[in-house]
């Protein structure tokens, strides 16, 4: 077996979002409508702050955090992102931190409720877990949510280890998160295969660690000329079966 260790991205690789999921991807066209669905529950927390003004501040803060990541790619907790957004609107201090935490949890709850595990993905992971050591390597700014989702979809027992950027402290594509995965699984880079949907995060991070990679090109798009090149390209997660089995 060429790759006894498989390192899988979680979101949009194993688990999929519905269009109603308020993810942290603020540039996506579904983000603002999904966040606006939280208006009724958020208004009592915001007091005199206009909800749309808050969304604008959260958007700006999220973009600023993303731009500041390279080269260290340190993770920022979701609560801090919300706290910074409130600060832009003049809301600061202990009460603002508490409000930010409550608002962040509204988003996380809605995100969990709009996350799905396709049956074909579940069947694939059950098969792979019989013959491979599986690791989840994911960028996410709230660890408890990831662990809850793995339990909800009965994936915890299939995965040998879970690396979450907020717990490791670094996000993909920084090699540290992959290096920690290899350490936990007692594996060398040549024994592992990274699987994910992002060229900039999954493929670039794997390459920086000397790990072969699979890019899931869900929509069949042509990658940018400057994008990192994966070892393999597939159209769906289930296509990985032919590479791994």
Secondary structure, DSSP 8 states (H G I E B T S, - for coil): ---SEEEE--BTTTEEE-TT---S-TTSHHHHHHHHTTHHHHHHHHTTS-HHHHHHHHHHHHHHHHHT-TTT-B---HHHHHHHHHHHTT--SHHHHHHHHHHHHHHHHHHHHTEEE-HHHHHHHHHHHHHSEEEEEE--S-HHHHHHHHHHTT-GGG-SEEEEHHHHSB-TTSHHHHHHHHHHTT--GGGEEEEES-IIIIIHHHHHTT-EEEEE-TT-----TTS---SEEESSGGGGHHHH-
